[in-house]
Amino acid sequence: MGCLILGAGLITSGARAIRRRRASVPEQWKEKSAVRLGWLWIGLGILFVVAVVFDVGALKTVFRLFLEAAN
């Protein structure tokens, strides 16, 4: 369930970054770089959602490693 919420959050943040053409993460991203970052977030979000909805074990394992590495 956590991956589903994270995926939806990434998709929302990506769409917002593309629409506003800026993203405020630890550093400021503007114009083209913010749009590229937004598309990256959308892509990752879709993968998170697909992993949960279709129960793709390999993707779930990769994302679990990704989430644990951040801690």
PDB file of N, CA, C, O and CB in Angstrom:
ATOM      1  N   MET A   1       0.827  -1.196   0.000  1.00  0.00           N
ATOM      2  CA  MET A   1       0.000   0.000   0.000  1.00  0.00           C
ATOM      3  C   MET A   1       0.869   1.257   0.000  1.00  0.00           C
ATOM      4  O   MET A   1       0.521   2.259  -0.625  1.00  0.00           O
ATOM      5  CB  MET A   1      -0.939   0.000   1.211  1.00  0.00           C
ATOM      6  N   GLY A   2       1.996   1.197   0.702  1.00  0.00           N
ATOM      7  CA  GLY A   2       2.883   2.352   0.771  1.00  0.00           C
ATOM      8  C   GLY A   2       3.427   2.741  -0.591  1.00  0.00           C
ATOM      9  O   GLY A   2       3.565   3.925  -0.901  1.00  0.00           O
ATOM     10  N   CYS A   3       3.740   1.719  -1.419  1.00  0.00           N
ATOM     11  CA  CYS A   3       4.252   2.009  -2.764  1.00  0.00           C
ATOM     12  C   CYS A   3       3.186   2.667  -3.633  1.00  0.00           C
ATOM     13  O   CYS A   3       3.500   3.495  -4.489  1.00  0.00           O
ATOM     14  CB  CYS A   3       4.750   0.723  -3.435  1.00  0.00           C
ATOM     15  N   LEU A   4       1.941   2.302  -3.414  1.00  0.00           N
ATOM     16  CA  LEU A   4       0.851   2.900  -4.180  1.00  0.00           C
ATOM     17  C   LEU A   4       0.701   4.383  -3.840  1.00  0.00           C
ATOM     18  O   LEU A   4       0.533   5.218  -4.729  1.00  0.00           O
ATOM     19  CB  LEU A   4      -0.469   2.154  -3.909  1.00  0.00           C
ATOM     20  N   ILE A   5       0.762   4.695  -2.567  1.00  0.00           N
ATOM     21  CA  ILE A   5       0.662   6.090  -2.136  1.00  0.00           C
ATOM     22  C   ILE A   5       1.866   6.887  -2.621  1.00  0.00           C
ATOM     23  O   ILE A   5       1.724   8.017  -3.088  1.00  0.00           O
ATOM     24  CB  ILE A   5       0.548   6.177  -0.604  1.00  0.00           C
ATOM     25  N   LEU A   6       3.057   6.290  -2.508  1.00  0.00           N
ATOM     26  CA  LEU A   6       4.267   6.957  -2.987  1.00  0.00           C
ATOM     27  C   LEU A   6       4.200   7.192  -4.494  1.00  0.00           C
ATOM     28  O   LEU A   6       4.584   8.257  -4.978  1.00  0.00           O
ATOM     29  CB  LEU A   6       5.511   6.126  -2.636  1.00  0.00           C
ATOM     30  N   GLY A   7       3.715   6.199  -5.232  1.00  0.00           N
ATOM     31  CA  GLY A   7       3.578   6.344  -6.678  1.00  0.00           C
ATOM     32  C   GLY A   7       2.621   7.463  -7.058  1.00  0.00           C
ATOM     33  O   GLY A   7       2.903   8.254  -7.957  1.00  0.00           O
ATOM     34  N   ALA A   8       1.491   7.523  -6.368  1.00  0.00           N
ATOM     35  CA  ALA A   8       0.521   8.589  -6.643  1.00  0.00           C
ATOM     36  C   ALA A   8       1.114   9.954  -6.298  1.00  0.00           C
ATOM     37  O   ALA A   8       0.888  10.933  -7.010  1.00  0.00           O
ATOM     38  CB  ALA A   8      -0.783   8.356  -5.845  1.00  0.00           C
ATOM     39  N   GLY A   9       1.864  10.012  -5.217  1.00  0.00           N
ATOM     40  CA  GLY A   9       2.515  11.270  -4.847  1.00  0.00           C
ATOM     41  C   GLY A   9       3.550  11.711  -5.870  1.00  0.00           C
ATOM     42  O   GLY A   9       3.652  12.896  -6.186  1.00  0.00           O
ATOM     43  N   LEU A  10       4.317  10.758  -6.387  1.00  0.00           N
ATOM     44  CA  LEU A  10       5.305  11.091  -7.414  1.00  0.00           C
ATOM     45  C   LEU A  10       4.641  11.591  -8.694  1.00  0.00           C
ATOM     46  O   LEU A  10       5.106  12.552  -9.307  1.00  0.00           O
ATOM     47  CB  LEU A  10       6.175   9.875  -7.723  1.00  0.00           C
ATOM     48  N   ILE A  11       3.554  10.936  -9.091  1.00  0.00           N
ATOM     49  CA  ILE A  11       2.844  11.363 -10.299  1.00  0.00           C
ATOM     50  C   ILE A  11       2.298  12.779 -10.115  1.00  0.00           C
ATOM     51  O   ILE A  11       2.405  13.612 -11.015  1.00  0.00           O
ATOM     52  CB  ILE A  11       1.693  10.380 -10.635  1.00  0.00           C
ATOM     53  N   THR A  12       1.718  13.046  -8.953  1.00  0.00           N
ATOM     54  CA  THR A  12       1.176  14.369  -8.671  1.00  0.00           C
ATOM     55  C   THR A  12       2.275  15.429  -8.657  1.00  0.00           C
ATOM     56  O   THR A  12       2.104  16.510  -9.222  1.00  0.00           O
ATOM     57  CB  THR A  12       0.437  14.363  -7.337  1.00  0.00           C
ATOM     58  N   SER A  13       3.399  15.122  -8.015  1.00  0.00           N
ATOM     59  CA  SER A  13       4.509  16.071  -7.957  1.00  0.00           C
ATOM     60  C   SER A  13       5.105  16.315  -9.335  1.00  0.00           C
ATOM     61  O   SER A  13       5.486  17.438  -9.666  1.00  0.00           O
ATOM     62  CB  SER A  13       5.588  15.567  -7.007  1.00  0.00           C
ATOM     63  N   GLY A  14       5.183  15.262 -10.133  1.00  0.00           N
ATOM     64  CA  GLY A  14       5.702  15.414 -11.489  1.00  0.00           C
ATOM     65  C   GLY A  14       4.811  16.301 -12.348  1.00  0.00           C
ATOM     66  O   GLY A  14       5.297  17.171 -13.070  1.00  0.00           O
ATOM     67  N   ALA A  15       3.502  16.074 -12.265  1.00  0.00           N
ATOM     68  CA  ALA A  15       2.567  16.902 -13.033  1.00  0.00           C
ATOM     69  C   ALA A  15       2.637  18.354 -12.574  1.00  0.00           C
ATOM     70  O   ALA A  15       2.574  19.275 -13.389  1.00  0.00           O
ATOM     71  CB  ALA A  15       1.126  16.368 -12.893  1.00  0.00           C
ATOM     72  N   ARG A  16       2.764  18.550 -11.285  1.00  0.00           N
ATOM     73  CA  ARG A  16       2.853  19.912 -10.742  1.00  0.00           C
ATOM     74  C   ARG A  16       4.145  20.609 -11.208  1.00  0.00           C
ATOM     75  O   ARG A  16       4.121  21.789 -11.559  1.00  0.00           O
ATOM     76  CB  ARG A  16       2.795  19.877  -9.193  1.00  0.00           C
ATOM     77  N   ALA A  17       5.263  19.882 -11.211  1.00  0.00           N
ATOM     78  CA  ALA A  17       6.533  20.467 -11.656  1.00  0.00           C
ATOM     79  C   ALA A  17       6.468  20.842 -13.135  1.00  0.00           C
ATOM     80  O   ALA A  17       6.998  21.876 -13.543  1.00  0.00           O
ATOM     81  CB  ALA A  17       7.697  19.484 -11.410  1.00  0.00           C
ATOM     82  N   ILE A  18       5.817  19.998 -13.933  1.00  0.00           N
ATOM     83  CA  ILE A  18       5.697  20.297 -15.363  1.00  0.00           C
ATOM     84  C   ILE A  18       4.805  21.509 -15.572  1.00  0.00           C
ATOM     85  O   ILE A  18       5.128  22.395 -16.363  1.00  0.00           O
ATOM     86  CB  ILE A  18       5.138  19.083 -16.135  1.00  0.00           C
ATOM     87  N   ARG A  19       3.683  21.550 -14.864  1.00  0.00           N
ATOM     88  CA  ARG A  19       2.744  22.663 -15.031  1.00  0.00           C
ATOM     89  C   ARG A  19       3.354  23.993 -14.595  1.00  0.00           C
ATOM     90  O   ARG A  19       3.198  25.004 -15.280  1.00  0.00           O
ATOM     91  CB  ARG A  19       1.469  22.396 -14.237  1.00  0.00           C
ATOM     92  N   ARG A  20       4.047  23.993 -13.458  1.00  0.00           N
ATOM     93  CA  ARG A  20       4.607  25.233 -12.918  1.00  0.00           C
ATOM     94  C   ARG A  20       5.974  25.581 -13.507  1.00  0.00           C
ATOM     95  O   ARG A  20       6.434  26.717 -13.389  1.00  0.00           O
ATOM     96  CB  ARG A  20       4.721  25.127 -11.418  1.00  0.00           C
ATOM     97  N   ARG A  21       6.620  24.604 -14.141  1.00  0.00           N
ATOM     98  CA  ARG A  21       7.957  24.759 -14.715  1.00  0.00           C
ATOM     99  C   ARG A  21       9.012  25.131 -13.677  1.00  0.00           C
ATOM    100  O   ARG A  21       9.985  25.826 -13.968  1.00  0.00           O
ATOM    101  CB  ARG A  21       7.927  25.807 -15.796  1.00  0.00           C
ATOM    102  N   ARG A  22       8.786  24.645 -12.462  1.00  0.00           N
ATOM    103  CA  ARG A  22       9.808  24.772 -11.427  1.00  0.00           C
ATOM    104  C   ARG A  22       9.531  23.724 -10.366  1.00  0.00           C
ATOM    105  O   ARG A  22       8.393  23.302 -10.157  1.00  0.00           O
ATOM    106  CB  ARG A  22       9.828  26.209 -10.810  1.00  0.00           C
ATOM    107  N   ALA A  23      10.606  23.315  -9.699  1.00  0.00           N
ATOM    108  CA  ALA A  23      10.487  22.322  -8.628  1.00  0.00           C
ATOM    109  C   ALA A  23      11.407  22.737  -7.500  1.00  0.00           C
ATOM    110  O   ALA A  23      12.570  23.074  -7.723  1.00  0.00           O
ATOM    111  CB  ALA A  23      10.835  20.881  -9.134  1.00  0.00           C
ATOM    112  N   SER A  24      10.889  22.712  -6.313  1.00  0.00           N
ATOM    113  CA  SER A  24      11.682  23.074  -5.141  1.00  0.00           C
ATOM    114  C   SER A  24      12.023  21.814  -4.362  1.00  0.00           C
ATOM    115  O   SER A  24      11.279  21.381  -3.482  1.00  0.00           O
ATOM    116  CB  SER A  24      10.924  24.089  -4.243  1.00  0.00           C
ATOM    117  N   VAL A  25      13.146  21.252  -4.703  1.00  0.00           N
ATOM    118  CA  VAL A  25      13.720  20.142  -3.956  1.00  0.00           C
ATOM    119  C   VAL A  25      14.936  20.745  -3.265  1.00  0.00           C
ATOM    120  O   VAL A  25      15.039  21.971  -3.254  1.00  0.00           O
ATOM    121  CB  VAL A  25      14.098  18.886  -4.894  1.00  0.00           C
ATOM    122  N   PRO A  26      15.849  19.999  -2.698  1.00  0.00           N
ATOM    123  CA  PRO A  26      16.947  20.680  -2.001  1.00  0.00           C
ATOM    124  C   PRO A  26      17.562  21.855  -2.782  1.00  0.00           C
ATOM    125  O   PRO A  26      18.046  22.812  -2.178  1.00  0.00           O
ATOM    126  CB  PRO A  26      18.026  19.682  -1.690  1.00  0.00           C
ATOM    127  N   GLU A  27      17.544  21.785  -4.091  1.00  0.00           N
ATOM    128  CA  GLU A  27      17.963  22.948  -4.887  1.00  0.00           C
ATOM    129  C   GLU A  27      16.812  23.344  -5.812  1.00  0.00           C
ATOM    130  O   GLU A  27      15.872  22.571  -5.998  1.00  0.00           O
ATOM    131  CB  GLU A  27      19.268  22.635  -5.716  1.00  0.00           C
ATOM    132  N   GLN A  28      16.879  24.509  -6.375  1.00  0.00           N
ATOM    133  CA  GLN A  28      15.815  25.038  -7.240  1.00  0.00           C
ATOM    134  C   GLN A  28      16.004  24.548  -8.679  1.00  0.00           C
ATOM    135  O   GLN A  28      17.081  24.716  -9.250  1.00  0.00           O
ATOM    136  CB  GLN A  28      15.800  26.592  -7.199  1.00  0.00           C
ATOM    137  N   TRP A  29      14.980  23.951  -9.260  1.00  0.00           N
ATOM    138  CA  TRP A  29      14.991  23.510 -10.657  1.00  0.00           C
ATOM    139  C   TRP A  29      14.002  24.386 -11.407  1.00  0.00           C
ATOM    140  O   TRP A  29      12.876  24.591 -10.952  1.00  0.00           O
ATOM    141  CB  TRP A  29      14.625  21.975 -10.796  1.00  0.00           C
ATOM    142  N   LYS A  30      14.426  24.908 -12.566  1.00  0.00           N
ATOM    143  CA  LYS A  30      13.553  25.799 -13.336  1.00  0.00           C
ATOM    144  C   LYS A  30      13.520  25.403 -14.807  1.00  0.00           C
ATOM    145  O   LYS A  30      14.431  24.753 -15.320  1.00  0.00           O
ATOM    146  CB  LYS A  30      14.016  27.252 -13.196  1.00  0.00           C
ATOM    147  N   GLU A  31      12.443  25.816 -15.465  1.00  0.00           N
ATOM    148  CA  GLU A  31      12.221  25.667 -16.899  1.00  0.00           C
ATOM    149  C   GLU A  31      12.393  24.219 -17.378  1.00  0.00           C
ATOM    150  O   GLU A  31      11.721  23.316 -16.878  1.00  0.00           O
ATOM    151  CB  GLU A  31      13.170  26.571 -17.656  1.00  0.00           C
ATOM    152  N   LYS A  32      13.304  23.996 -18.357  1.00  0.00           N
ATOM    153  CA  LYS A  32      13.447  22.680 -18.979  1.00  0.00           C
ATOM    154  C   LYS A  32      13.881  21.608 -17.986  1.00  0.00           C
ATOM    155  O   LYS A  32      13.405  20.475 -18.050  1.00  0.00           O
ATOM    156  CB  LYS A  32      14.444  22.752 -20.112  1.00  0.00           C
ATOM    157  N   SER A  33      14.767  21.953 -17.084  1.00  0.00           N
ATOM    158  CA  SER A  33      15.228  20.946 -16.126  1.00  0.00           C
ATOM    159  C   SER A  33      14.105  20.528 -15.179  1.00  0.00           C
ATOM    160  O   SER A  33      14.039  19.365 -14.779  1.00  0.00           O
ATOM    161  CB  SER A  33      16.420  21.482 -15.322  1.00  0.00           C
ATOM    162  N   ALA A  34      13.231  21.448 -14.819  1.00  0.00           N
ATOM    163  CA  ALA A  34      12.089  21.104 -13.972  1.00  0.00           C
ATOM    164  C   ALA A  34      11.112  20.200 -14.716  1.00  0.00           C
ATOM    165  O   ALA A  34      10.538  19.286 -14.124  1.00  0.00           O
ATOM    166  CB  ALA A  34      11.373  22.375 -13.494  1.00  0.00           C
ATOM    167  N   VAL A  35      10.921  20.452 -16.009  1.00  0.00           N
ATOM    168  CA  VAL A  35      10.028  19.611 -16.816  1.00  0.00           C
ATOM    169  C   VAL A  35      10.599  18.199 -16.924  1.00  0.00           C
ATOM    170  O   VAL A  35       9.865  17.220 -16.793  1.00  0.00           O
ATOM    171  CB  VAL A  35       9.824  20.221 -18.230  1.00  0.00           C
ATOM    172  N   ARG A  36      11.905  18.093 -17.162  1.00  0.00           N
ATOM    173  CA  ARG A  36      12.542  16.771 -17.233  1.00  0.00           C
ATOM    174  C   ARG A  36      12.425  16.032 -15.899  1.00  0.00           C
ATOM    175  O   ARG A  36      12.138  14.836 -15.870  1.00  0.00           O
ATOM    176  CB  ARG A  36      14.026  16.909 -17.630  1.00  0.00           C
ATOM    177  N   LEU A  37      12.646  16.741 -14.814  1.00  0.00           N
ATOM    178  CA  LEU A  37      12.515  16.146 -13.490  1.00  0.00           C
ATOM    179  C   LEU A  37      11.073  15.693 -13.248  1.00  0.00           C
ATOM    180  O   LEU A  37      10.841  14.635 -12.664  1.00  0.00           O
ATOM    181  CB  LEU A  37      12.955  17.147 -12.404  1.00  0.00           C
ATOM    182  N   GLY A  38      10.113  16.492 -13.695  1.00  0.00           N
ATOM    183  CA  GLY A  38       8.705  16.122 -13.573  1.00  0.00           C
ATOM    184  C   GLY A  38       8.384  14.840 -14.319  1.00  0.00           C
ATOM    185  O   GLY A  38       7.673  13.980 -13.798  1.00  0.00           O
ATOM    186  N   TRP A  39       8.905  14.701 -15.542  1.00  0.00           N
ATOM    187  CA  TRP A  39       8.670  13.477 -16.305  1.00  0.00           C
ATOM    188  C   TRP A  39       9.330  12.277 -15.637  1.00  0.00           C
ATOM    189  O   TRP A  39       8.784  11.174 -15.671  1.00  0.00           O
ATOM    190  CB  TRP A  39       9.189  13.633 -17.735  1.00  0.00           C
ATOM    191  N   LEU A  40      10.498  12.477 -15.032  1.00  0.00           N
ATOM    192  CA  LEU A  40      11.160  11.391 -14.305  1.00  0.00           C
ATOM    193  C   LEU A  40      10.290  10.945 -13.131  1.00  0.00           C
ATOM    194  O   LEU A  40      10.109   9.748 -12.909  1.00  0.00           O
ATOM    195  CB  LEU A  40      12.560  11.838 -13.803  1.00  0.00           C
ATOM    196  N   TRP A  41       9.753  11.907 -12.381  1.00  0.00           N
ATOM    197  CA  TRP A  41       8.882  11.582 -11.254  1.00  0.00           C
ATOM    198  C   TRP A  41       7.633  10.846 -11.723  1.00  0.00           C
ATOM    199  O   TRP A  41       7.205   9.886 -11.083  1.00  0.00           O
ATOM    200  CB  TRP A  41       8.490  12.853 -10.498  1.00  0.00           C
ATOM    201  N   ILE A  42       7.051  11.283 -12.822  1.00  0.00           N
ATOM    202  CA  ILE A  42       5.855  10.617 -13.348  1.00  0.00           C
ATOM    203  C   ILE A  42       6.189   9.180 -13.746  1.00  0.00           C
ATOM    204  O   ILE A  42       5.434   8.258 -13.438  1.00  0.00           O
ATOM    205  CB  ILE A  42       5.281  11.394 -14.563  1.00  0.00           C
ATOM    206  N   GLY A  43       7.308   8.993 -14.421  1.00  0.00           N
ATOM    207  CA  GLY A  43       7.724   7.642 -14.828  1.00  0.00           C
ATOM    208  C   GLY A  43       7.933   6.729 -13.636  1.00  0.00           C
ATOM    209  O   GLY A  43       7.465   5.591 -13.637  1.00  0.00           O
ATOM    210  N   LEU A  44       8.627   7.214 -12.624  1.00  0.00           N
ATOM    211  CA  LEU A  44       8.837   6.410 -11.419  1.00  0.00           C
ATOM    212  C   LEU A  44       7.523   6.134 -10.699  1.00  0.00           C
ATOM    213  O   LEU A  44       7.306   5.034 -10.190  1.00  0.00           O
ATOM    214  CB  LEU A  44       9.811   7.113 -10.474  1.00  0.00           C
ATOM    215  N   GLY A  45       6.659   7.126 -10.659  1.00  0.00           N
ATOM    216  CA  GLY A  45       5.356   6.945 -10.016  1.00  0.00           C
ATOM    217  C   GLY A  45       4.524   5.882 -10.708  1.00  0.00           C
ATOM    218  O   GLY A  45       3.880   5.063 -10.052  1.00  0.00           O
ATOM    219  N   ILE A  46       4.539   5.896 -12.027  1.00  0.00           N
ATOM    220  CA  ILE A  46       3.794   4.886 -12.791  1.00  0.00           C
ATOM    221  C   ILE A  46       4.353   3.499 -12.512  1.00  0.00           C
ATOM    222  O   ILE A  46       3.591   2.542 -12.369  1.00  0.00           O
ATOM    223  CB  ILE A  46       3.851   5.191 -14.307  1.00  0.00           C
ATOM    224  N   LEU A  47       5.672   3.378 -12.432  1.00  0.00           N
ATOM    225  CA  LEU A  47       6.272   2.082 -12.123  1.00  0.00           C
ATOM    226  C   LEU A  47       5.879   1.600 -10.728  1.00  0.00           C
ATOM    227  O   LEU A  47       5.611   0.413 -10.541  1.00  0.00           O
ATOM    228  CB  LEU A  47       7.791   2.165 -12.235  1.00  0.00           C
ATOM    229  N   PHE A  48       5.841   2.498  -9.755  1.00  0.00           N
ATOM    230  CA  PHE A  48       5.409   2.132  -8.410  1.00  0.00           C
ATOM    231  C   PHE A  48       3.972   1.609  -8.444  1.00  0.00           C
ATOM    232  O   PHE A  48       3.670   0.570  -7.857  1.00  0.00           O
ATOM    233  CB  PHE A  48       5.523   3.341  -7.453  1.00  0.00           C
ATOM    234  N   VAL A  49       3.090   2.332  -9.132  1.00  0.00           N
ATOM    235  CA  VAL A  49       1.678   1.938  -9.195  1.00  0.00           C
ATOM    236  C   VAL A  49       1.522   0.603  -9.915  1.00  0.00           C
ATOM    237  O   VAL A  49       0.763  -0.257  -9.468  1.00  0.00           O
ATOM    238  CB  VAL A  49       0.844   3.022  -9.905  1.00  0.00           C
ATOM    239  N   VAL A  50       2.233   0.425 -11.024  1.00  0.00           N
ATOM    240  CA  VAL A  50       2.159  -0.836 -11.776  1.00  0.00           C
ATOM    241  C   VAL A  50       2.637  -1.999 -10.913  1.00  0.00           C
ATOM    242  O   VAL A  50       2.048  -3.079 -10.949  1.00  0.00           O
ATOM    243  CB  VAL A  50       3.003  -0.751 -13.070  1.00  0.00           C
ATOM    244  N   ALA A  51       3.702  -1.786 -10.137  1.00  0.00           N
ATOM    245  CA  ALA A  51       4.224  -2.846  -9.277  1.00  0.00           C
ATOM    246  C   ALA A  51       3.186  -3.301  -8.266  1.00  0.00           C
ATOM    247  O   ALA A  51       3.095  -4.490  -7.959  1.00  0.00           O
ATOM    248  CB  ALA A  51       5.477  -2.374  -8.555  1.00  0.00           C
ATOM    249  N   VAL A  52       2.404  -2.365  -7.747  1.00  0.00           N
ATOM    250  CA  VAL A  52       1.402  -2.724  -6.741  1.00  0.00           C
ATOM    251  C   VAL A  52       0.151  -3.318  -7.393  1.00  0.00           C
ATOM    252  O   VAL A  52      -0.343  -4.360  -6.963  1.00  0.00           O
ATOM    253  CB  VAL A  52       1.024  -1.494  -5.903  1.00  0.00           C
ATOM    254  N   VAL A  53      -0.353  -2.654  -8.428  1.00  0.00           N
ATOM    255  CA  VAL A  53      -1.616  -3.079  -9.043  1.00  0.00           C
ATOM    256  C   VAL A  53      -1.492  -4.458  -9.689  1.00  0.00           C
ATOM    257  O   VAL A  53      -2.376  -5.300  -9.527  1.00  0.00           O
ATOM    258  CB  VAL A  53      -2.066  -2.054 -10.089  1.00  0.00           C
ATOM    259  N   PHE A  54      -0.413  -4.691 -10.410  1.00  0.00           N
ATOM    260  CA  PHE A  54      -0.253  -5.964 -11.116  1.00  0.00           C
ATOM    261  C   PHE A  54       0.595  -6.963 -10.340  1.00  0.00           C
ATOM    262  O   PHE A  54       0.912  -8.038 -10.848  1.00  0.00           O
ATOM    263  CB  PHE A  54       0.366  -5.726 -12.472  1.00  0.00           C
ATOM    264  N   ASP A  55       0.964  -6.612  -9.109  1.00  0.00           N
ATOM    265  CA  ASP A  55       1.718  -7.494  -8.226  1.00  0.00           C
ATOM    266  C   ASP A  55       2.992  -8.023  -8.899  1.00  0.00           C
ATOM    267  O   ASP A  55       3.224  -9.231  -8.954  1.00  0.00           O
ATOM    268  CB  ASP A  55       0.840  -8.660  -7.782  1.00  0.00           C
ATOM    269  N   VAL A  56       3.802  -7.104  -9.403  1.00  0.00           N
ATOM    270  CA  VAL A  56       5.060  -7.449 -10.062  1.00  0.00           C
ATOM    271  C   VAL A  56       6.144  -7.545  -8.990  1.00  0.00           C
ATOM    272  O   VAL A  56       6.609  -6.530  -8.472  1.00  0.00           O
ATOM    273  CB  VAL A  56       5.441  -6.391 -11.163  1.00  0.00           C
ATOM    274  N   GLY A  57       6.531  -8.753  -8.671  1.00  0.00           N
ATOM    275  CA  GLY A  57       7.475  -9.001  -7.585  1.00  0.00           C
ATOM    276  C   GLY A  57       8.833  -8.364  -7.799  1.00  0.00           C
ATOM    277  O   GLY A  57       9.418  -7.820  -6.863  1.00  0.00           O
ATOM    278  N   ALA A  58       9.346  -8.425  -9.029  1.00  0.00           N
ATOM    279  CA  ALA A  58      10.675  -7.875  -9.307  1.00  0.00           C
ATOM    280  C   ALA A  58      10.701  -6.360  -9.081  1.00  0.00           C
ATOM    281  O   ALA A  58      11.648  -5.837  -8.494  1.00  0.00           O
ATOM    282  CB  ALA A  58      11.098  -8.202 -10.752  1.00  0.00           C
ATOM    283  N   LEU A  59       9.667  -5.657  -9.542  1.00  0.00           N
ATOM    284  CA  LEU A  59       9.612  -4.207  -9.336  1.00  0.00           C
ATOM    285  C   LEU A  59       9.461  -3.872  -7.857  1.00  0.00           C
ATOM    286  O   LEU A  59      10.070  -2.922  -7.365  1.00  0.00           O
ATOM    287  CB  LEU A  59       8.453  -3.593 -10.135  1.00  0.00           C
ATOM    288  N   LYS A  60       8.652  -4.652  -7.152  1.00  0.00           N
ATOM    289  CA  LYS A  60       8.482  -4.416  -5.719  1.00  0.00           C
ATOM    290  C   LYS A  60       9.812  -4.558  -4.984  1.00  0.00           C
ATOM    291  O   LYS A  60      10.116  -3.773  -4.086  1.00  0.00           O
ATOM    292  CB  LYS A  60       7.445  -5.388  -5.133  1.00  0.00           C
ATOM    293  N   THR A  61      10.602  -5.556  -5.363  1.00  0.00           N
ATOM    294  CA  THR A  61      11.900  -5.768  -4.728  1.00  0.00           C
ATOM    295  C   THR A  61      12.834  -4.602  -5.000  1.00  0.00           C
ATOM    296  O   THR A  61      13.519  -4.129  -4.094  1.00  0.00           O
ATOM    297  CB  THR A  61      12.530  -7.069  -5.217  1.00  0.00           C
ATOM    298  N   VAL A  62      12.867  -4.138  -6.233  1.00  0.00           N
ATOM    299  CA  VAL A  62      13.720  -2.998  -6.588  1.00  0.00           C
ATOM    300  C   VAL A  62      13.312  -1.762  -5.801  1.00  0.00           C
ATOM    301  O   VAL A  62      14.171  -1.054  -5.275  1.00  0.00           O
ATOM    302  CB  VAL A  62      13.647  -2.713  -8.099  1.00  0.00           C
ATOM    303  N   PHE A  63      12.020  -1.495  -5.715  1.00  0.00           N
ATOM    304  CA  PHE A  63      11.557  -0.311  -4.997  1.00  0.00           C
ATOM    305  C   PHE A  63      11.777  -0.434  -3.495  1.00  0.00           C
ATOM    306  O   PHE A  63      12.046   0.561  -2.822  1.00  0.00           O
ATOM    307  CB  PHE A  63      10.087  -0.068  -5.283  1.00  0.00           C
ATOM    308  N   ARG A  64      11.663  -1.658  -2.962  1.00  0.00           N
ATOM    309  CA  ARG A  64      11.933  -1.857  -1.539  1.00  0.00           C
ATOM    310  C   ARG A  64      13.399  -1.544  -1.253  1.00  0.00           C
ATOM    311  O   ARG A  64      13.713  -0.913  -0.243  1.00  0.00           O
ATOM    312  CB  ARG A  64      11.587  -3.310  -1.105  1.00  0.00           C
ATOM    313  N   LEU A  65      14.295  -1.979  -2.132  1.00  0.00           N
ATOM    314  CA  LEU A  65      15.721  -1.663  -1.981  1.00  0.00           C
ATOM    315  C   LEU A  65      15.952  -0.161  -2.086  1.00  0.00           C
ATOM    316  O   LEU A  65      16.737   0.409  -1.328  1.00  0.00           O
ATOM    317  CB  LEU A  65      16.556  -2.403  -3.044  1.00  0.00           C
ATOM    318  N   PHE A  66      15.264   0.475  -3.028  1.00  0.00           N
ATOM    319  CA  PHE A  66      15.369   1.919  -3.213  1.00  0.00           C
ATOM    320  C   PHE A  66      14.934   2.676  -1.966  1.00  0.00           C
ATOM    321  O   PHE A  66      15.596   3.619  -1.535  1.00  0.00           O
ATOM    322  CB  PHE A  66      14.534   2.360  -4.405  1.00  0.00           C
ATOM    323  N   LEU A  67      13.815   2.253  -1.394  1.00  0.00           N
ATOM    324  CA  LEU A  67      13.296   2.920  -0.195  1.00  0.00           C
ATOM    325  C   LEU A  67      14.190   2.678   1.024  1.00  0.00           C
ATOM    326  O   LEU A  67      14.369   3.577   1.847  1.00  0.00           O
ATOM    327  CB  LEU A  67      11.874   2.437   0.102  1.00  0.00           C
ATOM    328  N   GLU A  68      14.748   1.479   1.146  1.00  0.00           N
ATOM    329  CA  GLU A  68      15.621   1.182   2.271  1.00  0.00           C
ATOM    330  C   GLU A  68      16.946   1.911   2.154  1.00  0.00           C
ATOM    331  O   GLU A  68      17.536   2.275   3.171  1.00  0.00           O
ATOM    332  CB  GLU A  68      15.857  -0.309   2.372  1.00  0.00           C
ATOM    333  N   ALA A  69      17.426   2.132   0.940  1.00  0.00           N
ATOM    334  CA  ALA A  69      18.696   2.832   0.729  1.00  0.00           C
ATOM    335  C   ALA A  69      18.585   4.298   1.169  1.00  0.00           C
ATOM    336  O   ALA A  69      19.572   4.904   1.585  1.00  0.00           O
ATOM    337  CB  ALA A  69      19.117   2.748  -0.759  1.00  0.00           C
ATOM    338  N   ALA A  70      17.392   4.849   1.072  1.00  0.00           N
ATOM    339  CA  ALA A  70      17.200   6.249   1.463  1.00  0.00           C
ATOM    340  C   ALA A  70      17.296   6.414   2.976  1.00  0.00           C
ATOM    341  O   ALA A  70      17.594   7.504   3.464  1.00  0.00           O
ATOM    342  CB  ALA A  70      15.844   6.763   0.964  1.00  0.00           C
ATOM    343  N   ASN A  71      17.049   5.358   3.707  1.00  0.00           N
ATOM    344  CA  ASN A  71      17.122   5.446   5.170  1.00  0.00           C
ATOM    345  C   ASN A  71      18.535   5.212   5.573  1.00  0.00           C
ATOM    346  O   ASN A  71      18.849   5.237   6.763  1.00  0.00           O
ATOM    347  CB  ASN A  71      16.180   4.436   5.865  1.00  0.00           C
TER     348      ASN A  71
END
